[in-house]
Each structure stands twice: as structure tokens, then as C-alpha cells.
Amino acid sequence: MSEKTNIAVTGTGSLIGQAIIKSVQRSTLKDKINVIGLDYFENTVASFWCSANYVLPDILKPDVTEKEWLDVIVSTIKKHHCKLLFAGVDFELPLLAKNKSFIEEQTGAIIMVCPENVITIADDKYLTSQFLKKNNLAHPESYLPGELNELSLDFPLIVKPRKGARSVGVSKVKNVQELTTAITSVKDPVIQECVGNEETEYTCGVIFLNGEFKKLIVLRRILKAGNTYLSYYKNDFPQIITSYLKEVATKLQPFGACNFQLRLDADGQPKIFEINARHSGTTYIRALFGFKEVEYIVNYLLFNQEMDFHLEEGTVVRYYDEFFVKA
């Protein structure tokens, strides 16, 4: 058998990194790909799934410089001749986007990260709505506190942090008093129209490579503590979502995997309220339905092969598991 190709994955301690690694090792890539892991802690569960694992300088600490962090990324990729790097940690995205060209020039690896402007838009829910509005795409009406006109407000409204995740700090308000309380209790809030309900909410995965829309999956989901624990796929999802997401992705121009959260309004129009310009924690969940985004990207970029997907209807249940390591 020919020697395996090495790729690197950051976030061996994160749901995203673990989902990417599982998507490699439980696929046809397992005989072609070795995974080199990186994280900010030792003994993360996915570090034991990798051929090697490295601890990165904690870039969130004030005494750690970007250069120190970057040096370890570059040296690890070069040491193992990695052909591609997947990011599994949110706060790395702006750094990797900023340094993408430099890392690729130094290592020859492909860095799977969206352009800086895409990450900026996706990281800020107000900027997300403004991007959609600017491009004449359906969007939830969104306001900053200083833009509110109480006389024209249509309750209920959603108050949330402009930058946030896992539904932390999100509240639904029914009147001016609740709105005022919510605004004062959230750092840097955005106020949005309340679109649809939980029954019309979808999480959507898109593959977009080299300026082209490639693949899409649309899932219903149920959250627990801000994370998906039940996912459903049915072939009869509203097809308007497909045309909408193709148009949004073509305007946005991400690179690789991109995740969109949306709801249908009373007229059945999808409206995106959140973009994750990266793989999501449900990456492996989608693979179980047949949407093998990591496998597709690796085959497309490293082996010049395009895959066809067969999506199977059903339900995926997420649960906690344990992993034994021999002494």
C-alpha cells in the first residue's frame, strides 16, 4: 500500500475538531489519510485518535504572541508534510484567514479557512443581516439599540449578542419593558425580528470550493444546552431553501464548508439568522446522513476527485461516549 497522506486538524478537544477527525477515520479516507492533531491541552479525546498530537501556544493569553502560535502551526505542518489543515476552533479562524497565504507559501499545505471578510460577516450577527440586506437577500430585520424606534416595533423580538454561540444570552421579548431589560443585560446586543418558530428552523451545510457551489444538506434539529442533540433529514424539505442558499453562498464566497442557520417566516420564506464560516459540530452528524463534506473536500482538493452523495432519510441522536486508553 502506498504511503498515506498527512493532514492536520486543530481542536482535538473541540466538537468541531473531533467531528472532522471522525469524518476522516470513519470513511473511505481511513486507508489514505493520517491525521496530525493540534490543541491547547494535552490528552484531549481526539488526540488519541491521531498519528501525532501537538500542544499549541495559547494565543488567548496576553503573553503569547501571534508569531509564537504561527511558528508552531507552520513547523508542525512542515515536519509532517501535511497537505491540508482543517480548523476546529472558532477563535483561530481570523488568525488563519489573516495568515493563510503566508502559511501556504511556507508549507505548501492548503489552509481550509474562509476569506477574512467572510469570517467578519459571519462572526457578527448584525453584519450578517446587513450583508443579506445589501445583496437583496431575505433577512431578519435587525437593529442596534440606537436604531430602535419604539413606536414601530413589532413584538415579539429577539435580543442576542452580536457575537456569540450556543444560544448564550439570547432572549425573546414581548414588550418594551422586557426589551429594555434584555438590552441592558447583553453585551453589544442586536435586536432582530422573531422569524418563524422552532418547527420551521433548519441547520444547513454547504460545500463551496473555488468559487463554485458544490453540495448542500438541510436538517431539522433539536438543541440541548445550545448544541444539536437530535437531527432529522427528510427529502421533502422546502426546496426554496436550496435556491436561497445557493444565492447566499454565491454572494458570500466562502471556502470549504459553511453552516447556515435559518427559519421560514409566515410566508414560507427562509431567512438566515446565523452563519458559521467553518465546519460545525454537526459535521459528523451530517456524514451519517450521507453528506460527507470532509471526505468530499479532501478528495476534491488532494486527489482531484468529486464524490456523489446519497442522502438517507432518518434521525441522528447525539450522545456522550467514553474512550479507554491503555497505560
Buried (B, 14 or more C-beta within 10 A) or exposed (E): EEEBBBBBBBBBBBBBBBBBBBBBBBBEBEEBBBBBBBBBEEEBBBBBBBEBBBBBBEBEEEEEEEEEBBEBBBEBBEEBEBBBBBBBBBEBBBBBBBBBEEBBEBBEBBBBBBBBBBBBBBBBBBBBBBBBBEEEBBBBEBBEBEEBEEEEBEEBBBBBBBBBBEEEBBBEBEEEEBBBEBBEEBEEBBBBBBBBEEEBBBBBBBBBBEEEBBBBBBBBBEBEEEBBBBBBBEEEBBEEBBEBBBBBBEEBEBBBBBBBBBBBBEEEBBBBBBBBBBBBBBBBBBBBBBBBBBBBBBBBBBEEEEBEBEBEEEEBEBEEEEEEEEE
